[in-house]
Amino acid sequence: MAVGKEIRTKIKSVQNTRKITKAMEMVAASKMRKAQERMRHARPYSEKIRQLAANLSQANVTDYRHPFLGGVESKGAKRVGVILVSTDKGLCGGLNTNVLRLLVNNMKKWEAAGSTNTKVTAIGNKGLGFVQRLGGNVATIVSSITQIGDTPHMDKLVGPMKVMIDAFEAGEIDTVYIAYTRFINTMKQEPVVEQLLPLSGERLGTPAGNWDYLYEPDAQVVIDELLLRYVEALVYQAVAENMASEQSARMVAMKAATDNAGSVIKELQLVYNKARQAAITKEISEIVGGAAAIAG
């Protein structure tokens, strides 16, 4: 029964794997609920500050113009920066693959438009490793952060994000994009690449027309703080969305792995039963043949 023993070993191995994937599915489900709650709580603030920033881009402020409000058309958008949000761990289906593929497609478009080298701020180990494999001729890592855990903290994100913002303010980058996976529902997550800077009222959904505000104590102080909060809020929301998407994708992937392991176990059990039955039949035939030979 050497064949039967080998099959039993395979069955035991798959059963152990199924236990692991089932445990990971349950852990991901627990984390998913917390991540979704955190993401939904952050959405109203990010949507409101996005609306304010969009209105501000259309406002008639004659005495002060923030660098974030500069027009990309005048610069030609030859130099592009990207804040790439990915996961630190794998086993979450095609989550990272989809957003990285979308980013590569956009980089080809930027290159066709005249962009020579994309500057990248990588949030997450998977995105960092991918950009490093692309090589310095295609993309360059200017800052990164990994191992951010299950809860995003703004104080950890500010440092790497500030490198990209400072490069934009210094004129080293013409346009800043953010690439992440937007959470739709548990079964669907959508990779997106959105323009973060410079601001555009039309792109952010501001209706046509002129907007203006009254500023206290003065326009420069208010606009500087507001637009900085705008960038921070959108990056934080992108990380929160990506974390919710990660846990949802991991739960679905682990459930599929658990179900597939069950199917493999059934198939191996059937093969084992057939091999065992064949061995028993062979032994009975040998016994009957031996008894007949002795009796004859």
VOSE-994348 format. One line per field, with one value per residue (C-alpha): residue in one letter; chain; x negated, y, z negated; residue number from 1. Coordinates in nm, 3 decimals. Layout:
N
code: c(A,...) .
unit: c(A,...) .
c1: c(X,...) .
c2: c(Y,...) .
c3: c(Z,...) .
pos: c(NUM,...) .
end
This chain:
296
code: c(M,A,V,G,K,E,I,R,T,K,I,K,S,V,Q,N,T,R,K,I,T,K,A,M,E,M,V,A,A,S,K,M,R,K,A,Q,E,R,M,R,H,A,R,P,Y,S,E,K,I,R,Q,L,A,A,N,L,S,Q,A,N,V,T,D,Y,R,H,P,F,L,G,G,V,E,S,K,G,A,K,R,V,G,V,I,L,V,S,T,D,K,G,L,C,G,G,L,N,T,N,V,L,R,L,L,V,N,N,M,K,K,W,E,A,A,G,S,T,N,T,K,V,T,A,I,G,N,K,G,L,G,F,V,Q,R,L,G,G,N,V,A,T,I,V,S,S,I,T,Q,I,G,D,T,P,H,M,D,K,L,V,G,P,M,K,V,M,I,D,A,F,E,A,G,E,I,D,T,V,Y,I,A,Y,T,R,F,I,N,T,M,K,Q,E,P,V,V,E,Q,L,L,P,L,S,G,E,R,L,G,T,P,A,G,N,W,D,Y,L,Y,E,P,D,A,Q,V,V,I,D,E,L,L,L,R,Y,V,E,A,L,V,Y,Q,A,V,A,E,N,M,A,S,E,Q,S,A,R,M,V,A,M,K,A,A,T,D,N,A,G,S,V,I,K,E,L,Q,L,V,Y,N,K,A,R,Q,A,A,I,T,K,E,I,S,E,I,V,G,G,A,A,A,I,A,G) .
unit: c(A,A,A,A,A,A,A,A,A,A,A,A,A,A,A,A,A,A,A,A,A,A,A,A,A,A,A,A,A,A,A,A,A,A,A,A,A,A,A,A,A,A,A,A,A,A,A,A,A,A,A,A,A,A,A,A,A,A,A,A,A,A,A,A,A,A,A,A,A,A,A,A,A,A,A,A,A,A,A,A,A,A,A,A,A,A,A,A,A,A,A,A,A,A,A,A,A,A,A,A,A,A,A,A,A,A,A,A,A,A,A,A,A,A,A,A,A,A,A,A,A,A,A,A,A,A,A,A,A,A,A,A,A,A,A,A,A,A,A,A,A,A,A,A,A,A,A,A,A,A,A,A,A,A,A,A,A,A,A,A,A,A,A,A,A,A,A,A,A,A,A,A,A,A,A,A,A,A,A,A,A,A,A,A,A,A,A,A,A,A,A,A,A,A,A,A,A,A,A,A,A,A,A,A,A,A,A,A,A,A,A,A,A,A,A,A,A,A,A,A,A,A,A,A,A,A,A,A,A,A,A,A,A,A,A,A,A,A,A,A,A,A,A,A,A,A,A,A,A,A,A,A,A,A,A,A,A,A,A,A,A,A,A,A,A,A,A,A,A,A,A,A,A,A,A,A,A,A,A,A,A,A,A,A,A,A,A,A,A,A,A,A,A,A,A,A) .
c1: c(0.000,-0.285,-0.052,0.216,-0.034,-0.146,0.213,0.287,-0.015,0.117,0.462,0.311,0.106,0.408,0.612,0.344,0.341,0.720,0.698,0.456,0.662,0.979,0.809,0.680,1.030,1.177,0.900,0.948,1.325,1.270,1.019,1.238,1.525,1.295,1.127,1.461,1.589,1.273,1.293,1.662,1.599,1.322,1.520,1.742,1.441,1.241,1.540,1.612,1.253,1.233,1.536,1.384,1.056,1.241,1.436,1.116,0.956,1.234,1.224,1.126,0.834,0.636,0.371,0.248,0.218,0.108,-0.132,0.124,0.362,0.116,0.234,0.083,0.142,-0.116,-0.387,-0.319,-0.305,-0.645,-0.744,-0.505,-0.498,-0.288,-0.189,-0.142,0.064,0.032,0.030,-0.255,-0.140,-0.019,0.251,0.516,0.599,0.529,0.558,0.199,0.167,0.465,0.351,-0.008,0.108,0.321,0.024,-0.202,0.058,0.074,-0.305,-0.311,-0.065,-0.274,-0.585,-0.411,-0.317,-0.680,-0.735,-1.085,-1.096,-0.818,-0.890,-0.718,-0.631,-0.558,-0.322,-0.331,-0.592,-0.439,-0.439,-0.791,-0.927,-0.746,-0.883,-1.233,-1.207,-1.102,-1.441,-1.556,-1.509,-1.132,-1.053,-1.248,-1.160,-1.187,-1.033,-0.860,-0.695,-0.621,-0.479,-0.213,-0.001,0.375,0.453,0.323,0.165,0.123,-0.201,-0.361,-0.230,-0.327,-0.703,-0.706,-0.414,-0.592,-0.885,-0.651,-0.468,-0.794,-0.912,-0.590,-0.619,-0.982,-0.883,-1.062,-0.730,-0.446,-0.169,-0.110,0.117,0.230,0.282,0.478,0.765,1.105,1.344,1.680,1.815,1.689,1.682,1.561,1.260,1.165,0.807,0.788,0.524,0.641,0.475,0.393,0.206,0.250,0.614,0.876,1.232,1.375,1.192,1.309,1.669,1.710,1.990,1.898,1.887,1.681,1.636,1.508,1.480,1.415,1.090,0.994,0.729,0.604,0.625,0.270,0.289,0.628,0.547,0.209,0.362,0.668,0.478,0.229,0.519,0.670,0.365,0.330,0.699,0.698,0.384,0.521,0.853,0.672,0.477,0.797,0.977,0.686,0.681,1.053,1.006,0.710,0.899,1.204,0.992,0.797,1.115,1.256,0.925,0.887,1.248,1.184,0.863,1.049,1.322,1.063,0.878,1.202,1.250,0.892,0.941,1.255,1.073,0.776,1.007,1.177,0.841,0.733,1.053,1.007,0.643,0.738,1.021,0.787,0.531,0.798,0.929,0.576,0.513,0.843,0.754,0.412,0.566,0.830,0.568,0.336,0.618,0.721,0.363,0.331,0.666,0.582) .
c2: c(0.000,0.237,0.428,0.450,0.585,0.857,0.963,0.972,1.201,1.433,1.438,1.526,1.804,1.957,1.931,2.127,2.387,2.415,2.482,2.768,2.926,2.896,3.070,3.345,3.387,3.439,3.684,3.882,3.894,4.039,4.298,4.378,4.501,4.733,4.859,4.927,5.116,5.329,5.399,5.501,5.733,5.909,5.948,6.246,6.455,6.372,6.440,6.774,6.895,6.780,6.995,7.295,7.254,7.226,7.543,7.714,7.630,7.835,8.119,8.472,8.532,8.813,8.876,8.518,8.205,7.884,7.655,7.373,7.582,7.618,7.509,7.190,7.307,7.582,7.339,7.068,6.788,6.655,6.551,6.322,6.208,5.923,5.829,5.452,5.279,4.901,4.631,4.503,4.140,3.917,3.648,3.904,3.792,4.030,4.345,4.466,4.328,4.530,4.866,4.809,4.714,5.030,5.238,5.088,5.166,5.526,5.551,5.446,5.725,5.978,5.860,5.900,6.254,6.340,6.230,6.087,5.946,5.900,5.988,5.749,5.763,5.401,5.322,4.945,4.678,4.529,4.858,4.941,4.610,4.646,4.995,4.885,4.602,4.849,5.016,5.374,5.453,5.407,5.514,5.639,5.591,5.925,5.811,5.507,5.361,4.996,4.794,5.051,4.787,4.742,5.101,5.400,5.681,6.025,6.094,5.797,5.903,6.271,6.218,6.024,6.229,6.559,6.462,6.448,6.769,6.958,6.841,6.974,7.309,7.339,7.287,6.953,6.779,6.916,6.676,6.445,6.141,5.895,5.526,5.302,5.053,5.204,4.994,4.937,4.641,4.316,4.144,4.438,4.668,4.917,5.029,5.402,5.660,6.012,6.350,6.496,6.811,7.066,7.121,7.135,7.231,7.060,6.735,6.739,6.795,7.169,7.321,7.595,7.944,8.166,8.090,8.311,8.312,8.553,8.468,8.527,8.624,8.641,8.439,8.303,8.147,7.987,7.859,7.717,7.519,7.411,7.277,7.096,6.930,6.851,6.653,6.478,6.387,6.237,6.033,5.907,5.819,5.635,5.428,5.354,5.251,5.031,4.859,4.785,4.650,4.439,4.266,4.206,4.064,3.846,3.710,3.620,3.469,3.259,3.139,3.031,2.856,2.678,2.562,2.445,2.255,2.076,1.979,1.850,1.645,1.485,1.398,1.253,1.056,0.907,0.812,0.663,0.456,0.326,0.234,0.067,-0.127,-0.236,-0.356,-0.549,-0.710,-0.811,-0.970,-1.162,-1.286,-1.401,-1.582,-1.752,-1.847,-1.990,-2.188,-2.329,-2.431,-2.612,-2.784,-2.890) .
c3: c(0.000,0.087,0.320,0.052,-0.201,0.042,0.104,-0.269,-0.314,-0.044,-0.203,-0.542,-0.384,-0.209,-0.530,-0.717,-0.441,-0.461,-0.835,-0.770,-0.493,-0.703,-0.995,-0.764,-0.621,-0.969,-1.068,-0.745,-0.803,-1.149,-1.026,-0.725,-0.942,-1.135,-0.817,-0.648,-0.951,-0.965,-0.592,-0.604,-0.898,-0.703,-0.380,-0.480,-0.583,-0.269,-0.042,-0.209,-0.197,0.165,0.241,0.060,0.247,0.578,0.503,0.399,0.732,0.896,0.642,0.735,0.501,0.660,0.396,0.340,0.556,0.387,0.583,0.556,0.768,1.055,1.399,1.533,1.889,1.858,1.749,2.003,1.745,1.855,1.502,1.315,0.954,0.815,0.462,0.494,0.225,0.204,-0.063,-0.276,-0.253,0.025,0.038,0.137,0.487,0.774,0.561,0.606,0.958,1.081,0.944,1.058,1.407,1.422,1.309,1.576,1.844,1.724,1.718,2.083,2.163,1.970,2.151,2.486,2.380,2.306,1.945,1.903,1.550,1.296,0.934,0.693,0.325,0.232,-0.056,-0.105,-0.048,0.269,0.457,0.338,0.465,0.798,0.870,0.774,1.028,1.299,1.284,1.250,1.619,1.588,1.230,0.931,0.564,0.385,0.054,-0.090,-0.397,-0.472,-0.759,-0.846,-1.020,-1.014,-1.117,-0.916,-1.118,-0.965,-1.152,-0.971,-0.630,-0.649,-0.607,-0.277,-0.145,-0.221,0.003,0.302,0.204,0.157,0.500,0.653,0.476,0.586,0.948,0.982,1.059,1.272,1.173,0.877,0.904,0.641,0.726,0.492,0.478,0.403,0.193,0.364,0.168,0.024,0.362,0.574,0.544,0.814,0.892,0.964,1.057,0.968,1.011,0.671,0.772,0.917,0.830,1.099,1.016,1.323,1.247,0.887,0.983,0.919,1.128,1.374,1.229,1.004,0.636,0.362,-0.017,-0.300,-0.476,-0.840,-0.938,-0.576,-0.255,-0.259,-0.606,-0.544,-0.194,-0.299,-0.586,-0.389,-0.089,-0.310,-0.494,-0.154,-0.042,-0.379,-0.390,-0.041,-0.103,-0.435,-0.270,0.009,-0.245,-0.442,-0.122,-0.022,-0.362,-0.347,0.005,-0.109,-0.389,-0.168,0.113,-0.131,-0.289,0.054,0.168,-0.147,-0.123,0.235,0.125,-0.155,0.084,0.338,0.066,-0.021,0.344,0.366,0.050,0.194,0.516,0.329,0.101,0.406,0.558,0.226,0.198,0.553,0.487,0.158,0.326,0.603,0.349,0.154,0.472,0.570,0.228,0.244,0.593,0.474,0.174,0.390,0.648,0.381,0.219,0.557,0.633,0.298,0.342,0.699) .
pos: c(1,2,3,4,5,6,7,8,9,10,11,12,13,14,15,16,17,18,19,20,21,22,23,24,25,26,27,28,29,30,31,32,33,34,35,36,37,38,39,40,41,42,43,44,45,46,47,48,49,50,51,52,53,54,55,56,57,58,59,60,61,62,63,64,65,66,67,68,69,70,71,72,73,74,75,76,77,78,79,80,81,82,83,84,85,86,87,88,89,90,91,92,93,94,95,96,97,98,99,100,101,102,103,104,105,106,107,108,109,110,111,112,113,114,115,116,117,118,119,120,121,122,123,124,125,126,127,128,129,130,131,132,133,134,135,136,137,138,139,140,141,142,143,144,145,146,147,148,149,150,151,152,153,154,155,156,157,158,159,160,161,162,163,164,165,166,167,168,169,170,171,172,173,174,175,176,177,178,179,180,181,182,183,184,185,186,187,188,189,190,191,192,193,194,195,196,197,198,199,200,201,202,203,204,205,206,207,208,209,210,211,212,213,214,215,216,217,218,219,220,221,222,223,224,225,226,227,228,229,230,231,232,233,234,235,236,237,238,239,240,241,242,243,244,245,246,247,248,249,250,251,252,253,254,255,256,257,258,259,260,261,262,263,264,265,266,267,268,269,270,271,272,273,274,275,276,277,278,279,280,281,282,283,284,285,286,287,288,289,290,291,292,293,294,295,296) .
end
